[in-house]
Amino acid sequence: MGEFDFIDRSHSNAEKHTLKQKLFGTQEVLPMWVADMDIATPACILDAVRQRVEHPIIGYEIMAESAYGAQCDWVNRHHRWRMEREWLSYSPSVVASIGCAIRAFSDEGDEVIVQSPVYPPFYDMVRKNNRKLVLNPLIQEDSGNYRFDVEDLKSKITSKTKLLLLCSPHNPVGRVWARDELIALGELCVQNGIVIISDEVHCDIIFPENTHVPLASISQGISESTVTLLGPGKTFNMAGFSISTVVIASSQLRERYRKEQHKVHYGDGAVLSHVAFEAAYTHGDVWHAGLLRHLSANREMIEKWCRLHPLIGFYKPQGTYLAWLDCRALKMGDRELREFFVKEAGLGLSAGLSFGKEGSGHMRLNFAVANDVLRKALEQLSHALERNGYG
Ligand SMILES: Cc1ncc(COP(=O)(O)O)c(C=O)c1O
């Protein structure tokens, strides 16, 4: 593509490299697991940070109103949702916000619904906060498409059910939930007094013909029951700045959330992150459009490869840069599958089982890498399949 700088991060502290030994038992894997990219963070962000460093004091600062304004404008421009400034507050991490919201809107022993398979910290936050995890697994249709199971959800709601954790778009299955699906889910939660924590951190990685609908933009009723988590970390490959926002339209929920947030005292974050955040949402449009072109090309490459290797099932993700590979036709156990990817294919992917038992037999591949790196990874996988009689 030539549009981006791809960075060799093997001599940095990048998690994808430093944790190779621990996760895969070897250094000899091409790491394609943790959800960040090998693409340089946009120059507009790095320039803004460089400029800020010209000022010799990096002290306590509060986030500028213009930074929140830049995010509101971005969300309105890209997702047609008019957030009001007073709904927003700073958070250093989306996962930390999930934990905080769980404590704010439920008590120990209350039930929290999670739609499996899903990003593993969803489970951790429920368990570590001593709430009861209630699974509402996604349904997989014969086409490979995943959808909500609203009937199952209805049957699982009790007087103890206080929260539902929504992943939108969904990591790992790549669904961009459609408006009517979100309405059905949202209305059911409103009717039952369930607060929805909507993690929309992947909302800017959406492929053509799909539209991300912010849950809270659907109706006043749903908006009043929703806590939306947003951030520039995935969109602009700037997770290391540890900055995101919590968006709550209901003043009552906002007050409860902020009371809980004050207990952990993470203040207003770090000044260089504020600057990076504002620059991203103000100047990042052109870079972002290029990113989507690059990721679309990689998504096509995987699709073509899977057509030639029918034992690996692939339901094209509608959003996210994560490919959810269905390897069940290889008929391996989960441990064997993982070892096959590491030892035979030399690939460090996320094991499907880590997303819940519904992820058994799957592997998640992060395709936010250079085209050449992806091609090499797929070649390694082709050779491994052939060598082991799956060709
Ligand atoms: C769905 C989802 N939520 C949250 C995060 C992490 O957010 P943070 O680093 O801000 O805690 C990730 C990272 O992969 C993610 O996929």
Ligand as a Chemical Component Dictionary entry (heavy atoms), coordinates in Angstrom:
data_LIG
# 
_chem_comp.id                   LIG 
_chem_comp.type                 NON-POLYMER 
_chem_comp.pdbx_formal_charge   0 
_chem_comp.three_letter_code    LIG 
# 
loop_
_chem_comp_atom.comp_id 
_chem_comp_atom.atom_id 
_chem_comp_atom.alt_atom_id 
_chem_comp_atom.type_symbol 
_chem_comp_atom.charge 
_chem_comp_atom.model_Cartn_x 
_chem_comp_atom.model_Cartn_y 
_chem_comp_atom.model_Cartn_z 
_chem_comp_atom.pdbx_ordinal 
LIG C1 C1 C 0 -13.467 -4.676 23.474 1  
LIG C2 C2 C 0 -12.268 -4.074 24.140 2  
LIG N1 N1 N 0 -12.444 -3.270 25.201 3  
LIG C3 C3 C 0 -11.399 -2.712 25.835 4  
LIG C4 C4 C 0 -10.104 -2.943 25.422 5  
LIG C5 C5 C 0 -8.942  -2.364 26.170 6  
LIG O1 O1 O 0 -9.174  -1.046 26.521 7  
LIG P1 P1 P 0 -8.206  -0.324 27.553 8  
LIG O2 O2 O 0 -6.804  -0.624 27.125 9  
LIG O3 O3 O 0 -8.553  1.124  27.400 10 
LIG O4 O4 O 0 -8.516  -0.848 28.922 11 
LIG C6 C6 C 0 -9.877  -3.790 24.322 12 
LIG C7 C7 C 0 -8.507  -4.091 23.873 13 
LIG O5 O5 O 0 -8.241  -4.995 23.153 14 
LIG C8 C8 C 0 -10.984 -4.355 23.669 15 
LIG O6 O6 O 0 -10.837 -5.158 22.619 16 
# 
loop_
_chem_comp_bond.comp_id 
_chem_comp_bond.atom_id_1 
_chem_comp_bond.atom_id_2 
_chem_comp_bond.value_order 
_chem_comp_bond.pdbx_ordinal 
LIG C1 C2 SING 1  
LIG C2 N1 SING 2  
LIG C2 C8 DOUB 3  
LIG N1 C3 DOUB 4  
LIG C3 C4 SING 5  
LIG C4 C5 SING 6  
LIG C4 C6 DOUB 7  
LIG C5 O1 SING 8  
LIG O1 P1 SING 9  
LIG P1 O2 DOUB 10 
LIG P1 O3 SING 11 
LIG P1 O4 SING 12 
LIG C6 C7 SING 13 
LIG C6 C8 SING 14 
LIG C7 O5 DOUB 15 
LIG C8 O6 SING 16 
# 
